[in-house]
Every structure is written in C-alpha cells, then in structure tokens.
Amino acid sequence: MNNKAKQFWDGAALVSAEMLLSLVLFAAGIAVLVFLSRKQLRKYKHIDLAIFDRLQPLVNLQHDRIMLFFTFLGKHQFLIPANLFIIFYFLVISKHSWFSIRSAAIALSSLVLMLLLKFLFRRKRPLAPLLKAVKGLSFPSGHAIMAVTFYGFIIYIFFHTISNNGAKFILIALLVVLIFLIGFSRIYLRVHYASDVLAGFIIGLLWLFISLAVLNRIEQYFKEKKPAMVLVIDKNEMPLFFNATRIRISTLCFQYTSVAAGNI
C-alpha cells in the first residue's frame, strides 16, 4: 500500500475509534434522558396533532412541490453525492485533508446515531401522511439530524474559509433557513411529528459540536505529535493513492447508501 494512503487510513482508524466512543456515550446520554422523561413527553402528543391541524390550511399542490424539493435536500440521494464531493474537493483539490476527514466522520457517525436512537425509541410515524407513507421509524427525525450535521458542517467550513464578512453572513443565514425548511417540510408532509423534528435539530446540533470538538482535538494531536501523518497528496501520487483507497471508499459508500435508504 502507498505510504501516504497507509498514513491516511491509520489516521482514519484513530478518528473512527474516538468518534465511536463519543457516539456511544452521547447516544447513551440521550437515551437515558428520553427514557426518564418519556411519560411527560407523551402528555404533549396533542400538541403535535394540533400543529398538523394548523398547517392544513396551507396545503395545496404548489406548496406540496416546494416541500418535496426541500425534503429532497435532506435525503440520502442528495446527501451522499454532496458528502462525496466535499471529501473529494478538500482531499484532492483544496488540499485541506482534515476537512474531508471531518466530512466523512460526521456523515457516517450522524447516520449511526440516527439509526441507534430510532431503534431505541421505536416511535411510529404519523398515521395519515399527506402524500404517501414513508418507511422507518419516526423519532428522532433523520432529516433534521442529517440537515443540521451536513449543512451545519458547511457553515463551519464557510466560517473558517470565507474572509468577506458580508458574504459569510449571507451564506450562513441562507443555510440556517434551509435547515429549518427541511425540518418544516417533514412536518408539512406529515411524515414526522413536530417533536421528532425539534428533537432531531437539538440532537444534530449537539452531535455536530461534539464531533467537531473531538475531530479538532485529533487534528491537533497529529500536528503536534505526528506531523508526518497529516495527509497532503501530490498530483503525481494521485493514481497510487486512489488505487490503494478506492475499494475501501466504494465499500463505505455502498454501506452508507444501503443503511440510509428508507431510514431518514
């Protein structure tokens, strides 16, 4: 295996171990919190149903199409290619390899977190979806979690790479609005309760902060202790690197696609 590819995967192994530990501890904390408060939470289901009733006057064909567009921006069919583009761009073109590592680690860990919490709480989806039924469980909203972690990470990138404060503020504001619209679309389409989406936003935001803190600490460790493992790929070495890593990346993408389908 090419030496730099080996260095990359050694670093990825450490990232995976740190992220897995953080994921388990965070998911356990959320599970205990919700378990202890589950009886109180059930008292507020009528609020979820009342929100559906309040949104009913807004329902029409044009709004359906708009909401389907925003919900698509939170689906795996869009997020997988978008994540792969970010990984490729920062790994090969921009040469900021830790942005690509962050993108992969946050995307995969967010998916695992979402599936784990859905399995633990096993809340069924609303009984009367607006357009068509959706597979999978309801709590928390996968769209909300993935929207916060993916677009929140893009906000993180913009914050650290755009020097023009005006452009930075506008782009960040647009992404925040987009995150809320993706969550709102799930409520409008009646495939999630409002409490699912709110919980997804909170969990996604907390996990994004934890993930970035862990990954920043790992990056600092490599820079201070093992600078040789900070990956920079020469153009002449690209074929060797991709020959060594393409099978692993293809496997990860297939697994991500298979697990994500029908669960967000």
N, C-alpha and C positions, 0 to 999 in steps of 0.2 A: 504493500500500500504506500502511496506517496506520503512523504513525511508530513507535509502540511495538512493533508487530509486526515492523517492519524492524529495530529495535534487538534484538529477541529473536532473530531469525534471523541477524543479524550476530554476536551472541554465540554462537549455536549453531554457526556456521561456525568460530569460533576454538576452541571446545570440541572440535569434530569433528577439527580439524587436530591439536591437542595429543593427543587420545585416540588418533588413528590412529598417530601417531608412537610413542607409548608402547606401543600394541598390537603394532606391528611389531617393536620392539626386544625386548619381553617374549617374544613368540612365538618370535622367532629364538633368544633365550637358552635357552628351554625346549627347542626343537628340537635345538640343539647339545648340550645336556646329556643328553637322552634318546638321541640318536644315539651319543654317546660311550660311554654305559653300556648300550646295547641288548643286547649279548651277555651281560653279567652279569644283566640283568633276566630274560632268557629262562630262566636257571637256576632261577628261583623260580616258574615256572608251576605246578609240582606243589603249591605252597602254595595257589594259587588253587583248584585242583581239590580239595584236601583240605578247604578251607573249605566248598565245596559239599557234600561228604560229611558234614561235621559238622552242617550245617544241615538235612540230610534228615530227621532225627527230628522236627524242629519243623513239618514240612509237614502242614497239614490245611486243610480248607475255610475254617474261621473265620480262620486266620492268612492265608490267601490273600486274603480280602476286606480284612483290615486292611492288608496290604502294598499291595494295589491302591489303597486310599484314600491312603496316604502317597505312593505313586509318582505319583498324580494331582496332588498338591500341588507336584510338581516338573515337571509337563508344561506345554507351551506353551498348552494350552487353559485352564489356570488362570493361568499367569504373565502372559500378555498382558493379560487384563482387570485383573488385580491391578496391574500396572505402569501401565496407563492410568488407573486410579482414583487411584493415588498422584500421578501427574503432574497430573491434573485438580484434586485436592484442594489440593495445595500451590501450584498456579498460580493458581487462581481463588478458593478458599475461604479457605485459611490465609494466602495472600499471602507464602509463602516460596518465591519462584520458583526459587532455586538448589537447593532440594530436588527440585523437578520436573526441573530440568536434570540433576542428578546421577542421578536415577532413569532417565531416558531414555538418558543416555550410558552408564551402567553396564550396563543391559539389552542395548543394541544391541552394545556392544563385547564383552560376555561371549559373546554368540551368535557373533559373528565369530571370536573367539578359539577357541571350542569347535570350530567348523567347520574352521578352519585347522589346528588340531592333529590333528583326526581325519583330515583329508586327508593330513597329513604322515606320520602313523604307520600309518594304514590297517590297524589290528588288527581282525580279525574277531570278532564276538560269540561267546559260548559256543554250542556246537553243540546243546545239549539244554536249551532254555528250559523253565521249569517249566510255564507255561500256554500261551503262544503266542509265535511268533517275532516279533522286532522288527526293523524296517528300520534301516539305517545301520550305522556302524562303532562299535567298542567303546571305544577308548582316545583320550582320557580320557572318563569318564562325563559326559555333558551334564547329567544330572540333578544330579550332585554339584556341578559348576561353577555351574549356574544357581541351585541351592538356596543355596549359600554366598554368591553375589553378591547375590541378591534378599533373602533373609532376613537376611543379614549387613548389608545396607543398612538394613533395617528396624531392626535392632539399633542401628545408627549413629543413626538418627532418634530412637529411644527414648532413647538415651544423652544426646542433646542437647535433648530436648524435655520429658522427664518429670522433675519435680522431686522426687517422692517416691521415695527410695532403695529402700524395700522393694518397691514396685510395679515399679520399674525392674529390680531384680534378678530378680524372679519372671518378668517378661515376657521378659527376655533369656535366662534359663535355659531357659524353655519353647521359645524359638526355636532355641537351640543343640541341644536334644534333638530338635526337629523336623528340623533339618538332618541330623543323624545317622540318624534314622529313614528319611528319604527315601533317603539313600545305602544304608542297610541293605536297604531294600525292593528295590533293584535287584539286590543280591547274592542275596537270598532268591528272587526271581523268576527268577534265573539268566539275566538279560539283560545282565549285566556281571560281569566278574571283580572280586574284591576289590581288586586292584591298580588297576583302572580307577577305582574309586570313591575310593580313597585318593589317587591322582594328581589326580582332579577336585577333591577337598577342598583339597589343597595349592595347586594352580594357581588355583582360585577365590579362596582366601584371599589369596594373593599379589597377584592382579589386583585384588581389592577394595581392598587397601591402596594399591596404586599408583594406581588410579583416583581414590580419594578424595584422595590427596595432590596429584595433578595438578589435579583439579577445585577443590580448596580454594585452590590457588595461582592458578588462573584467576579465581576469585571475588574473591580479594584484589586481583588486578590491576585488575579492573573497579571495585572500590570505591575504590581509590586513584587510578587514572588516568582512568577514565571512569565516574564515578558516574551519569551520565545513562543509561547502558545497563543499570543494574540495574532489571529489569522489575517494575513494580507496575501491575496492571490495575484501573482504576476500573470499578465495576459498569456505569456508563453507557457505557463503551467496550467492554464485552464483545462485543457483536454485531460491531463493526468488527474487533476482534482475531480473533475466530473465523472471520469471513468471509475474512480475509487468510491464515489459517493452516490452516483445516480441510482443504484439498486436500492440503497437504504432510503433515499428520498422517495422513490417510487413506492416502496412498501409503506412508508409513513403516510403518503398521500392516499393510497388505497384504503388503509385502515381508517384514516380520518373521514374519508368520504362514506365508507360503509357504516361507520358508527353514527355519523352526524345525520344521515338521511332519516327523516321521519321523527327525529327526537327534538328538533328545535322548534 
